[in-house]
Amino acid sequence: MNLIKTAQKTLHIEADALYTASERLDKSFLDAITIILATKSKLIITGVGKSGLVGAKMAATFASTGTSSFFLHPTEALHGDLGMISKGDTLLAISSSGESEELTKILPHIKRFNIPLIGLSSNPLSSLGKYADVFLDISVEKEACPLGVAPTTSTTLTMALGDALAVALMEHRGFKEHDFASFHPGGSLGKKLFVKIKDLMQTENLPIVDINTILKEAIVIMSEGKLGNVLIVNSDNKLVAILSDGDLRRALLQKGFSLEHLAIDYASKNPKSYANMELLASDALEIIENDRIQVLPITNKNGVILGILHIHDLINAGIRSK
């Protein structure tokens, strides 16, 4: 048995079904978009079994792309959750046959609410098809399942049609990257667009010494700070240099090296720093990577240290550069 060929056949069958469905899209799709755009409250998705699983995913996609939506199981609806439906909502119901018992039982009650019903089914003459204000065809020529019974091609098509609705709504509304990130503040895009250096920088127990500190004492402060760096300030508390562990290793190779020398003698003068705590953390990471440094001191406009941002703080927070 050639399992690669079996897998390829499955993908081809489902891909062909998607192409066929794209070619038969008509005014009904636009009508569904119009109804959803006019929905003043929530888009409620419902379905049973595999259709229910697909519906839950569709609800999540709609909700994260600007359409207020949630999934409602028909059985739960029959036992009290119909109260979650109110005037101003729209219902999108999924059933391949259009005759799922749990679903058809709630359809008469849905109509009592006088809210729009978008039906996704393979049979326009089914109960769902007849109750629906807008009918979207999810029929397929055949399932990818060799027995022709397990929902495979049909669920793929249904999910893809849900994506098509969501993307069309996004485009119509002018939904941008910033809007998407606002719904995903914990995701990589949300972190990229919203997390600022003030949210991540360290402000307490900073490894700071003055310009008169000898190297031996600075090394103790460096070890206690656990950042691999010591910030050196002048008499006005203005940042003037940074002594890194790399500077220290290079110093060991210098002729005349002494732990009794001033730390600033071996430090990097005029180090990179930033005076705007509103800087995005992703931009800060880009600065750190481009300048090949480990820490980025954050100062006020006078150069007085307010905090320090270490590359590990950014990476541990899941920040990625642009």
C-alpha positions in Angstrom: 0.0 0.0 0.0 1.4 3.4 -1.0 0.4 5.7 1.8 2.0 8.7 0.1 -0.3 8.2 -2.9 -3.3 7.8 -0.5 -2.4 11.1 1.2 -1.9 12.8 -2.2 -5.3 11.6 -3.4 -6.9 12.9 -0.2 -5.4 16.3 -0.7 -6.4 16.4 -4.4 -10.0 15.4 -3.7 -10.3 18.1 -1.1 -8.5 20.7 -3.2 -10.8 20.0 -6.1 -13.8 20.4 -3.9 -12.6 23.8 -2.7 -12.0 24.9 -6.3 -15.5 23.7 -7.3 -17.0 25.6 -4.4 -15.2 28.8 -5.3 -16.5 28.6 -8.8 -20.1 28.3 -7.6 -20.1 31.2 -5.2 -22.9 33.6 -6.1 -25.2 36.3 -4.7 -26.0 34.1 -1.7 -22.5 34.6 -0.4 -22.8 38.4 -0.7 -26.2 38.2 1.0 -24.6 36.4 3.9 -21.9 39.1 4.2 -24.6 41.8 4.1 -26.6 40.1 6.9 -23.5 39.7 9.1 -22.4 43.3 8.5 -25.9 44.5 9.5 -25.9 42.4 12.7 -26.1 44.7 15.6 -25.2 42.2 18.3 -23.6 38.8 17.9 -23.1 36.2 15.2 -24.0 32.9 16.7 -22.6 29.7 15.2 -24.3 26.3 15.8 -23.9 22.8 14.6 -23.8 19.2 15.8 -20.9 16.7 15.7 -18.1 17.4 13.2 -20.2 20.4 12.0 -20.2 21.7 15.6 -16.4 21.3 15.9 -16.0 23.3 12.6 -18.5 25.8 13.9 -16.5 26.4 17.1 -13.4 27.1 15.0 -15.4 29.5 12.8 -16.7 31.3 15.8 -13.2 31.8 17.1 -12.0 33.0 13.7 -14.9 35.5 13.4 -14.3 36.7 17.0 -10.6 37.3 16.4 -11.1 39.2 13.2 -13.6 41.8 14.3 -17.0 40.0 14.2 -18.5 39.4 17.7 -19.3 35.7 17.7 -19.6 32.6 19.8 -20.6 29.0 19.4 -23.9 27.6 20.7 -24.5 23.8 20.8 -28.1 23.0 19.7 -28.6 20.5 22.6 -27.6 23.2 25.2 -29.9 25.6 23.4 -32.8 23.3 23.9 -32.1 23.1 27.6 -32.0 26.8 28.4 -29.2 28.4 26.4 -31.7 29.7 23.8 -31.8 32.6 26.3 -28.3 33.5 25.0 -29.9 34.5 21.7 -31.5 38.0 21.5 -32.8 40.5 19.1 -30.0 41.9 16.9 -28.2 38.6 16.7 -27.7 36.5 13.6 -27.5 32.7 13.6 -25.3 30.7 11.3 -26.3 27.0 11.4 -24.2 24.1 9.9 -25.5 20.7 8.9 -24.3 18.8 5.9 -27.6 16.9 5.6 -29.6 19.8 6.9 -31.6 17.4 9.0 -29.5 17.0 12.2 -32.2 16.2 14.8 -30.8 18.5 17.6 -30.5 21.4 15.1 -33.8 21.0 13.4 -35.6 21.1 16.8 -34.3 24.6 17.6 -35.0 26.1 14.2 -38.7 26.9 14.8 -37.7 28.6 18.1 -35.0 30.6 16.3 -37.6 31.9 13.9 -39.6 33.2 16.9 -36.8 35.5 17.7 -37.2 37.0 14.2 -33.4 37.0 13.6 -31.6 36.2 10.3 -30.6 32.6 9.7 -27.7 31.7 7.5 -27.8 28.0 6.7 -24.7 26.0 5.5 -25.9 22.6 4.1 -25.6 20.3 1.1 -29.3 20.2 0.6 -31.3 23.4 -0.1 -34.6 21.4 0.3 -33.7 20.2 3.8 -35.3 21.6 6.9 -32.3 23.9 7.4 -32.4 25.0 3.8 -36.1 25.8 4.1 -35.7 27.8 7.3 -32.7 29.7 6.2 -32.9 33.2 5.0 -29.7 32.7 3.1 -28.5 29.3 2.0 -24.8 28.5 1.4 -24.0 25.3 -0.5 -21.4 23.0 1.1 -22.1 19.9 -1.0 -19.2 17.9 -2.3 -18.9 15.3 -5.0 -17.3 12.8 -2.6 -15.7 12.5 0.8 -12.0 11.8 0.8 -12.7 8.9 3.2 -12.4 5.7 1.1 -15.6 4.5 2.7 -17.4 7.7 1.8 -18.8 8.0 5.3 -16.4 10.0 7.5 -16.8 13.8 7.1 -13.5 14.8 5.4 -13.9 16.8 2.2 -17.2 18.3 3.5 -15.7 19.6 6.8 -12.7 21.0 4.9 -15.0 22.9 2.6 -17.2 24.1 5.5 -14.2 25.4 7.4 -12.8 27.1 4.3 -16.1 28.7 3.5 -16.1 30.1 7.1 -12.6 31.5 6.4 -13.8 33.0 3.2 -16.6 34.8 5.0 -14.3 36.0 7.7 -11.7 37.3 5.3 -14.3 39.0 3.1 -15.6 40.8 6.3 -12.1 41.8 7.3 -11.5 43.4 3.9 -14.8 45.2 3.8 -14.2 46.6 7.3 -10.6 47.6 6.5 -9.4 45.3 9.4 -5.7 45.9 9.7 -2.7 44.3 11.5 -3.1 46.6 14.4 -6.8 45.6 14.8 -5.8 41.9 14.7 -3.1 42.4 17.3 -5.6 44.2 19.7 -7.6 40.9 19.8 -4.4 38.9 20.3 -2.4 40.9 22.9 -0.7 37.7 24.1 0.2 36.5 20.7 3.5 37.2 18.9 1.9 40.0 16.8 0.3 41.6 19.8 3.6 41.5 21.7 5.3 43.0 18.6 2.8 45.9 18.3 1.9 46.6 21.9 4.6 45.6 24.4 6.9 48.5 25.2 10.3 48.6 26.9 8.8 50.2 30.0 6.8 46.9 30.4 9.9 44.7 30.5 12.9 46.8 31.7 14.5 46.2 35.1 14.4 49.1 37.4 15.5 47.7 40.8 18.9 46.6 42.1 20.6 47.8 38.9 24.4 47.2 38.7 25.5 50.8 38.8 28.9 52.2 39.9 30.5 55.6 39.7 33.6 56.6 37.7 35.8 56.3 40.7 35.0 52.6 41.3 38.0 50.3 41.0 37.7 47.2 38.8 37.8 44.7 41.7 34.7 46.4 43.2 32.9 46.7 39.9 33.3 42.9 39.3 31.6 42.2 42.6 28.7 44.5 41.5 28.6 42.8 38.1 28.3 39.4 39.7 25.6 40.5 42.1 23.6 42.1 39.2 23.6 38.9 37.2 23.4 40.8 33.9 27.0 40.5 32.8 27.4 44.2 32.8 28.0 47.2 35.0 26.7 50.7 34.3 29.2 53.5 35.1 27.9 57.0 35.9 29.5 60.3 36.5 29.0 62.7 39.4 25.7 63.8 37.9 24.5 60.2 37.7 24.7 60.4 33.9 25.6 57.2 32.1 29.1 57.4 30.7 30.2 53.8 30.1 29.4 50.2 30.4 31.7 47.4 31.5 30.7 44.1 30.1 32.0 40.6 30.8 33.5 40.8 27.2 35.3 44.0 28.1 36.6 42.3 31.2 37.9 39.3 29.3 39.7 41.6 26.8 41.2 43.6 29.7 42.8 40.4 31.1 44.9 40.2 28.0 46.2 43.8 28.3 49.7 44.5 29.5 49.6 46.1 32.9 46.1 44.9 33.8 45.3 45.4 37.4 42.2 44.9 39.5 43.1 48.1 41.3 42.7 50.2 38.2 39.4 52.1 37.7 36.7 50.1 36.0 36.1 52.9 33.5 39.6 52.4 32.2 38.5 49.1 30.7 34.8 50.0 29.9 33.2 50.9 26.6 32.7 54.7 26.6 29.5 56.4 25.2 27.4 53.2 25.2 24.2 52.8 23.3 21.2 53.9 25.4 17.6 55.0 24.8 15.6 57.8 26.4 12.1 56.8 25.3 10.3 54.2 27.5 7.5 54.2 24.9 9.8 52.4 22.4 8.3 49.1 21.3 10.1 46.1 22.8 10.4 44.6 19.3 12.2 47.8 18.2 14.5 47.6 21.2 15.4 44.0 20.3 16.3 45.1 16.8 18.6 47.8 18.2 20.2 45.2 20.5 20.7 42.7 17.7 22.0 45.2 15.2 24.5 46.7 17.7 25.4 43.3 19.0 25.0 44.2 22.6 23.4 42.4 25.5 21.8 45.3 27.4 20.1 48.6 26.5 20.2 51.2 29.3 17.1 53.4 29.4 17.6 56.9 30.6 15.8 60.2 30.9 16.6 63.1 28.6 19.5 64.1 30.9 21.1 60.7 30.6 20.2 59.5 34.1 19.5 55.8 34.2 15.9 54.8 34.7 16.2 51.1 33.9 18.0 48.5 31.9 16.7 46.1 29.2 18.5 42.8 28.8 18.2 40.7 25.7 17.1 37.8 27.9 14.2 39.8 29.2 13.0 40.3 25.6 13.5 36.7 24.5 11.8 35.3 27.7 8.8 37.5 27.0 8.5 36.1 23.6 9.5 39.3 21.8 10.7 38.9 18.2 12.3 41.5 16.1 10.5 42.8 13.0 
